[in-house]
Amino acid sequence: MQASIEKRVADGERLTSDESRFLFTEADPFWLGKLAHRVRLARSGRRTYFVRNRHITPTNICVHRCAFCSFSADSVDERAFFFSLDEILSTVTADATNGIDEFHIVGGMPPPQIADYGYFRGLLAALHAQFPRVHLAAFTAVEIDWFAQLTGWSYRKVLADLKDAGLGSLTGGGAEIFDWEVRRRLCPKKVRAEGWLAVHREAHALGIPTNATMLYGHLERPEHKVSHLLALYDLQAETGGFRAFIPLAYHPQGNRLGRQLGRSFRTTALQDLRHLAASRIILHNFPHVKAYWVEFGLKLAQVMLSWGADDIEGTVGEEHIYHDAGAGSPQGVAVDELAYLIEQAGFVPVLRDGAYNELLLPGAVTAGGKKD
Ligand code: SF4
């Protein structure tokens, strides 16, 4: 099995379901890491990407209330928050003038009496007008589906309208696990797999790059992960519009599913490394795989750079979704610290923008990892 997988990856061929399943079940972890690293080296060499970004979370009020989500709230909850456009702009202005290359905007979907489509479009338009140089990585496919419900428009019309307002790329959230038997227990109100994939297909057709994710470590079995990743592989083979894949581990603290499962512990480091490496191998047609340090912590994220990841997210500034589920990582990290962490792992730190264009940071880090 190992030889056939290695040959298929070297030849740029799609893995079979059995081969993909083997990666999640029987494959020796060190062989897995080594092969994932080979795929990473073939894609990016020793370059490791990061971005000076600021996460913006307009609200945690959400009509979907997914069972695994520790972040969302009903509008009457004490912990519910909703920021006006003015509040968001005044909060991010100081950061943006200090050097930000990307705003990353995702959050809850409040009922229309709290925020209609115009609010979200207005947020992009206002940020784009005030910070035209900053890339706007905004919204998941679930949010695009919600906007289509609010407006009665097609996915294409919503995406084209948001692109006019300044949308640079679509984030990869909301994919969770595509299989309906699992999905209906995780997030029955959310757009199904076909809709999630259709949103990304439309975005790619409009020249909007997107990311993709998979949430693991809850109710899913290996075959669910395999069908999820192969569906992403197939869409990428069709459109070539995905930039990065981001594996996400389920955190059981503070949510309904965790209470149902009676479990408070998370996935282990070795499980996280296996999921990262298996994803990198199956999705060998994706340019990048990200070690999301906010979720895994900086130390494990650093190790992940040798297990298939060639991107370590960014400076972040403020994060709600994983911190509400008990993540112990810091809220933000300095550019110098990220570059140091990458160099110490034996890689070359490369500052990027939201579309993976390589940038130079004057006076700080060059593409060679040296101070100017
Ligand atoms: Fe809403 Fe997203 Fe949380 Fe689901 S996961 S409740 S869609 S914020």
Boltz pocket constraint, residues with backbone or C-beta under 6 A from the ligand:
constraints:
  - pocket:
      binder: B
      contacts: [[A, 60], [A, 62], [A, 63], [A, 64], [A, 65], [A, 66], [A, 69], [A, 70], [A, 71], [A, 72], [A, 107], [A, 108], [A, 109], [A, 142], [A, 187], [A, 190]]
      max_distance: 6.0
